[in-house]
Amino acid sequence: MSATLNAMKTIAIAAVAALAITAVGQGVWGALAFVNAKVSPAIPWAPAVMLVVLPLLLGVLSGRVGPKAGAAERRAMLPLKAVSSKVWAWSLISGAFGLAGVALLWITFGELLPAAPNAMPDVSHMPRWTVLAFLVTSIVAAPLTEECAFRGYAMGMIRKVAPDGWALVLVSLMFAAAHLTQGFYLTKLTVYFLVGLGLGFTALRAGSLVPAMVLHSIGDLVFFTLVWPNDAHRQHVTLATADQTFWLQVAAMVALQALAVAAYVRLAAVTRTAAKDPSTGLGLAAA
C-alpha cells in the first residue's frame, strides 16, 4: 500500500513539475511576444530576449547553471548526449512518418468532427521578418521547454516508480492534458497523446532528448504553417458524403502510421537497453 501511495505521489509531483516548467518557458515567451506585437511589431526584440532566456532555463534545468545543490539530480533528468548516426537516422525516419500521419489525422478529425480552431496570432500588421523571427522562436521555445518538462523531468521521475511502458503512457497523457488550453476536444487530445507517445518512445530508445527536440520543432513548424492556419476553412463531411479525396487522405494516413510503426520497431532494434538505473535519467543507450 505504501509503495502504491509513493508511486501516486511521485506521479503527481511529476505532473506538477512538468506543467510548471512548461508554464515558465511558454509563459515568458507568450508574454514577451504579446507585448512585442502590441508595442513595437517592427522590431522583433522578444525573440532576441529569448536567446538569453532559453539557454538560461536549459542550464538551470540541466544542473549546469544555478545552485550546486541538486545539480547532479537535475542533470540526470535531462540527458542531452549525442547519439549515433544510425539512431539519428531511424529517429528522424520514424518521427517523420509519425508526424505526417498525425497531421493527416488532425485534418481528418477536423473534417469529420468540427472543433474550434487553435488560436493563431494575428500577424497581418507585422513585417515579414518579425513574423519569421516569431515563428523560429516559437518552434524552438515550445519543443525545448516541453521536452525538458515531459520527456525529461516527468519521465525521469515516473520511471523510478513505474515500468517504462506505463511511464510513457502517463507522460503522454500529461502532455495531452497540458494542451487543454486549446479546448476540451477528444480529437485534439488524441493527436497530442499520439505525438507524446512517439516523442517519448524516441527519447527512451535514443537515451537522449535531442532527437525528440528536433522532431518536436519540425512538427511544430508543420502545424504552425500548414495545418492550423487552415483549420477554420476545412469543409465538414460525413462518412456518407465523403468523396474520393477524403478516402485517399485516410488511406495515406493509415499507410504513414504503419510506416511509422515499422520505423519505430527498427529504432528499437538498433538501440539496446542499458542496465536500468532510474538515477541516470532515461537510462537507454545507443547500440
Order of alpha helices (4+ residues) and beta strands (2+ residues): alpha-alpha-alpha-alpha-alpha-alpha-alpha-alpha-alpha-alpha-beta-beta
